Amino acid sequence: MRSVLVLAVLAGWMCTACVGTSTRYAGYYDRTRHVYVNNALGFQLLFPARWFVATTPQDFTVPLALRADQAQVLEAYDAATSLGLVIVVQQGPLLDIDALVQRMQAVPADQVAQRLASPQATDVQQHMVRKIIVNGYEAAEWVYTATDTTAGTPVDITVSTYILKVSEHYVYLTFSMPTAADATSRSAIDAILYTFGRSANT
């Protein structure tokens, strides 16, 4: 699965104040209703039935570069489309989305490419940083492409990260897919994004 997702690394340099310790915000996946629920943070997300979803660290296979104030809570994958998703939460205090987008837009694209590049990730090109509305929530949308050589054969991928502020946390939803499938995957991404909402217990 997962070479496609190797670039789902979070650019912690673009965010503000950190805290010194990491906290688990464990959620659960209801396989009957195909819904991921995180009551600790107060949000939920629906998935198509065919998706593989993991919510425990021992089941995660995507390598992420996380800071001490960030924690991965989910990994999901659709084998039919090679579309993957990881969700990471970050502790606050944090900028509002407007200020976050302005800060991200102020970073020169070549600096972004340098910071994201690695021996396995080359030709990084940032395409978009903007504010959007996701199911009534303000979000920062960040899209870039790269060549991923993790599996040996170079694969051109597109990475789309959506950053939402929930209480005093950022929730990063990072989708990755082969660039050739980007157009067909976009509707699948939108379908999942627009189920993002408050969990029933909040």
PyMOL commands that set and color helices and strands:
alter all, ss='L'
color gray80, all
select helices_A, chain A and resi 2-5+12-14+57-59+97-106+109-116+179-193
alter helices_A, ss='H'
color red, helices_A
select strands_A, chain A and resi 28-30+35-38+43-46+52-54+70-78+83-91+121-134+137-148+155-166+169-178+197-198
alter strands_A, ss='S'
color yellow, strands_A
deselect
rebuild
show_as cartoon
